Amino acid sequence: MGFQTLDLWIEGCLAIITLNRPKALNAINGMMVEELERIVRQIQDDPSVRVVVITGAGDKAFAAGADITEFKAMSPTDAWMFVQRLQRLFLQIERLPKPVIAAVNGYALGGGCELMMACDIVYASDAAKIGQPEINLGIIPGGGGTQRLARLIGKQRAKELVLTGEMIGAQEAWGLGLLNKVIPADQLMVEVRKLADKLAIKAPLAVKAVKEAIEDGYDMALERALAYEGKLFALCFATEDKTEGVNAFLEKRPPNFKGK
């Protein structure tokens, strides 16, 4: 299956998706959205893939936003259809039953920042620049920028970033809680692979349950969220992986989880 705007590399349990439009700073266009949808479906249905990494080609950008050249002729109806598709895609990435790591190797602006925020864990180069600059085009973020950003860093700080449209560096973004770790550029993928290796040996069904508990429970009232967590906890006891994990612990050996 060939792609024009992406590269997909799968080795063992790891899938690496590379946004591959370096001359356009990996800007997200309609073709990239379509191809990402195809890849997400492929990975969703592939039980051999346990961890997903998303990064950008080259050393300048993760994704420098949506492709503004496509905005020039967009009608309001076109814009609505585009942003609905983008929001669905980012929700699909967020809801993948496997960990998704963003390896932010440069600019993550606009749609690139929104894609980054849809990932579970974000490792960034010390040269990364983060922002939602849509206000400078006379528009607002449409792929979740106002919503995920406010949930991650709070309303006031989100308003400041979105209203000014300014970029911030990796250390400031880490301080705000947008990034999990800031890493020297030449070590970014080394550290991302180390993290992916750690996650790949965890029990897949428990990983899925963790993501569901946190994502779904976050907006629930605490009492309801605790009950939801309890149900997922109990369901884990119906899995072969729970039996393997407990036996491995008692036998003082590494577990071999099968995702069953």
C-alpha positions as CSV (number, residue, x, y, z in Angstrom):
1,M,0.0,0.0,0.0
2,G,1.7,3.2,-1.2
3,F,1.4,6.6,0.3
4,Q,2.2,10.0,-1.2
5,T,2.4,12.1,2.0
6,L,3.4,9.6,4.6
7,D,5.8,6.7,5.3
8,L,4.8,3.7,7.3
9,W,7.5,1.5,8.8
10,I,6.5,-1.6,10.9
11,E,9.1,-3.7,12.6
12,G,7.9,-6.2,15.2
13,C,5.5,-4.6,17.6
14,L,6.4,-1.0,16.5
15,A,4.8,1.1,13.8
16,I,6.4,4.5,12.9
17,I,4.3,6.9,10.9
18,T,6.3,9.7,9.3
19,L,4.6,12.8,7.9
20,N,6.5,13.1,4.7
21,R,6.1,16.5,3.1
22,P,9.4,18.1,4.2
23,K,9.4,20.8,1.5
24,A,6.1,22.0,3.0
25,L,7.3,21.5,6.6
26,N,5.0,18.4,6.6
27,A,1.9,20.6,6.4
28,I,-1.3,18.6,6.7
29,N,-3.3,18.6,3.4
30,G,-6.4,16.7,2.3
31,M,-4.3,13.8,0.9
32,M,-2.4,13.4,4.2
33,V,-5.7,13.3,6.2
34,E,-7.0,10.6,3.8
35,E,-3.8,8.6,4.1
36,L,-3.6,8.9,7.9
37,E,-7.2,7.6,8.1
38,R,-6.1,4.5,6.1
39,I,-3.0,3.9,8.3
40,V,-5.0,4.3,11.5
41,R,-7.5,1.7,10.3
42,Q,-4.7,-0.6,9.3
43,I,-2.9,-0.3,12.6
44,Q,-6.2,-0.6,14.6
45,D,-6.8,-4.0,12.9
46,D,-3.2,-5.3,13.3
47,P,-2.8,-7.1,16.6
48,S,1.0,-7.4,16.0
49,V,1.4,-3.7,16.4
50,R,1.5,-2.7,20.0
51,V,3.0,0.8,19.9
52,V,2.7,3.7,17.4
53,V,5.1,6.6,16.9
54,I,4.2,9.6,14.8
55,T,7.0,12.0,13.7
56,G,7.9,14.3,10.8
57,A,10.3,14.0,8.0
58,G,13.4,16.1,8.1
59,D,14.8,18.1,11.0
60,K,12.6,21.2,10.8
61,A,9.1,20.2,11.4
62,F,6.7,17.6,13.0
63,A,3.9,19.4,11.1
64,A,3.8,23.1,10.6
65,G,0.0,23.2,10.5
66,A,-2.6,22.7,7.8
67,D,-1.7,23.4,4.2
68,I,-2.8,27.0,3.9
69,T,-2.7,26.9,0.1
70,E,-5.8,24.8,0.3
71,F,-7.6,27.4,2.4
72,K,-7.6,30.1,-0.3
73,A,-10.5,28.6,-2.3
74,M,-12.4,27.0,0.7
75,S,-16.0,27.9,1.2
76,P,-17.5,27.8,4.7
77,T,-19.1,24.5,3.7
78,D,-15.7,23.1,2.5
79,A,-14.1,24.4,5.8
80,W,-16.8,22.6,7.9
81,M,-16.3,19.3,6.0
82,F,-12.5,19.5,6.3
83,V,-12.5,20.3,10.0
84,Q,-15.1,17.6,10.7
85,R,-12.9,15.0,9.0
86,L,-9.8,16.3,10.8
87,Q,-11.5,16.1,14.2
88,R,-12.7,12.5,13.5
89,L,-9.1,11.6,12.5
90,F,-7.6,13.0,15.7
91,L,-10.3,11.3,17.8
92,Q,-9.5,8.0,16.1
93,I,-5.8,8.5,16.9
94,E,-6.6,9.4,20.5
95,R,-8.9,6.3,20.8
96,L,-6.5,3.8,19.3
97,P,-6.3,0.9,21.8
98,K,-2.5,1.1,21.7
99,P,-0.1,3.8,23.0
100,V,0.6,6.6,20.5
101,I,3.9,8.5,21.0
102,A,4.5,11.9,19.2
103,A,8.1,12.4,18.4
104,V,8.1,16.2,17.8
105,N,11.2,17.0,15.9
106,G,10.6,20.7,15.0
107,Y,7.6,22.9,14.4
108,A,4.3,21.6,15.8
109,L,1.9,24.4,14.8
110,G,-1.8,24.6,14.2
111,G,-2.9,21.2,13.0
112,G,0.5,19.8,13.9
113,C,0.0,20.9,17.5
114,E,-3.5,19.5,17.4
115,L,-2.2,16.1,16.2
116,M,0.5,16.2,18.9
117,M,-2.1,16.7,21.6
118,A,-4.1,13.8,20.3
119,C,-1.2,11.5,21.1
120,D,-0.8,9.7,24.5
121,I,2.8,10.7,25.2
122,V,4.9,13.5,23.6
123,Y,8.6,13.5,23.4
124,A,10.1,16.6,21.8
125,S,13.4,17.8,20.5
126,D,14.9,20.8,22.3
127,A,14.6,22.7,19.0
128,A,10.8,22.1,18.9
129,K,8.4,25.1,18.6
130,I,4.8,24.7,19.6
131,G,1.8,27.0,18.9
132,Q,-1.7,27.6,17.5
133,P,-1.1,30.6,15.1
134,E,-4.5,30.5,13.4
135,I,-5.6,33.8,14.8
136,N,-3.0,35.4,12.5
137,L,-4.9,34.2,9.5
138,G,-8.2,35.6,10.8
139,I,-9.5,32.1,11.8
140,I,-9.4,29.9,14.9
141,P,-8.1,26.3,15.5
142,G,-10.5,23.8,14.2
143,G,-8.9,20.4,14.8
144,G,-9.3,20.5,18.6
145,G,-6.8,23.2,19.4
146,T,-9.1,25.2,21.6
147,Q,-10.5,22.2,23.4
148,R,-7.5,19.9,24.0
149,L,-5.2,22.8,24.8
150,A,-7.5,24.1,27.5
151,R,-7.9,20.6,29.0
152,L,-4.2,20.1,29.1
153,I,-2.9,23.5,30.4
154,G,-6.0,25.3,31.7
155,K,-8.3,27.9,30.1
156,Q,-6.3,31.0,30.8
157,R,-3.0,29.8,29.5
158,A,-4.8,28.2,26.5
159,K,-6.5,31.6,25.7
160,E,-3.1,33.4,25.9
161,L,-1.5,31.0,23.4
162,V,-4.4,30.9,21.0
163,L,-5.2,34.7,21.2
164,T,-1.6,35.7,20.6
165,G,-0.8,33.0,18.1
166,E,2.7,33.0,19.4
167,M,5.1,30.0,19.3
168,I,6.7,28.8,22.5
169,G,9.9,26.7,22.8
170,A,10.1,23.1,24.0
171,Q,11.1,24.0,27.6
172,E,8.2,26.4,28.0
173,A,5.8,23.8,26.5
174,W,7.2,21.2,28.9
175,G,6.6,23.6,31.9
176,L,3.0,24.1,30.8
177,G,2.4,20.3,30.7
178,L,2.2,19.9,26.9
179,L,5.3,17.7,26.6
180,N,6.4,14.7,28.6
181,K,10.1,15.1,28.0
182,V,12.5,17.4,26.1
183,I,15.4,15.7,24.5
184,P,18.5,16.8,22.5
185,A,17.5,16.6,18.8
186,D,20.1,14.0,17.9
187,Q,18.8,11.7,20.7
188,L,15.0,12.1,20.1
189,M,14.3,8.9,18.2
190,V,16.7,6.9,20.4
191,E,14.7,7.9,23.5
192,V,11.4,7.4,21.7
193,R,12.4,3.9,20.8
194,K,13.4,3.1,24.4
195,L,10.0,4.2,25.5
196,A,8.3,2.2,22.8
197,D,10.2,-0.9,23.8
198,K,9.0,-0.5,27.4
199,L,5.4,-0.1,26.3
200,A,5.5,-2.9,23.8
201,I,6.0,-5.6,26.5
202,K,3.0,-4.5,28.6
203,A,-0.3,-6.4,28.5
204,P,-2.2,-5.1,25.4
205,L,-5.7,-5.4,27.0
206,A,-4.5,-3.7,30.2
207,V,-3.0,-0.9,28.0
208,K,-6.3,-0.5,26.2
209,A,-8.2,-0.4,29.5
210,V,-5.8,2.3,30.9
211,K,-6.5,4.5,27.9
212,E,-10.2,4.0,28.2
213,A,-10.2,4.7,31.9
214,I,-8.3,8.0,31.6
215,E,-9.9,9.3,28.4
216,D,-13.5,8.4,29.2
217,G,-13.2,9.0,32.9
218,Y,-11.6,12.4,32.7
219,D,-14.9,14.3,32.0
220,M,-17.0,12.2,34.4
221,A,-18.0,13.1,37.9
222,L,-15.5,11.4,40.2
223,E,-17.9,8.9,41.7
224,R,-19.0,7.7,38.2
225,A,-15.4,7.7,37.0
226,L,-14.3,5.5,39.9
227,A,-17.1,3.1,39.2
228,Y,-16.0,3.0,35.5
229,E,-12.4,2.3,36.6
230,G,-13.6,-0.5,38.9
231,K,-15.4,-2.2,36.0
232,L,-12.4,-2.1,33.8
233,F,-10.2,-3.4,36.6
234,A,-12.6,-6.3,37.1
235,L,-12.7,-7.1,33.4
236,C,-8.9,-7.5,33.4
237,F,-9.4,-10.5,35.7
238,A,-11.1,-12.3,32.8
239,T,-8.0,-12.2,30.7
240,E,-5.2,-14.7,30.1
241,D,-2.8,-11.8,30.5
242,K,-3.8,-11.3,34.1
243,T,-3.2,-14.9,34.9
244,E,0.2,-14.7,33.1
245,G,1.1,-11.5,34.9
246,V,0.3,-12.8,38.4
247,N,2.0,-16.1,37.8
248,A,5.1,-14.4,36.4
249,F,5.3,-12.2,39.4
250,L,5.0,-15.0,41.9
251,E,7.5,-17.1,39.9
252,K,9.9,-14.2,39.7
253,R,10.2,-14.2,35.9
254,P,9.3,-11.7,33.1
255,P,5.7,-12.0,31.9
256,N,4.9,-13.0,28.3
257,F,1.7,-11.1,27.5
258,K,-0.3,-12.3,24.5
259,G,-3.2,-9.8,24.4
260,K,-5.8,-12.4,25.4
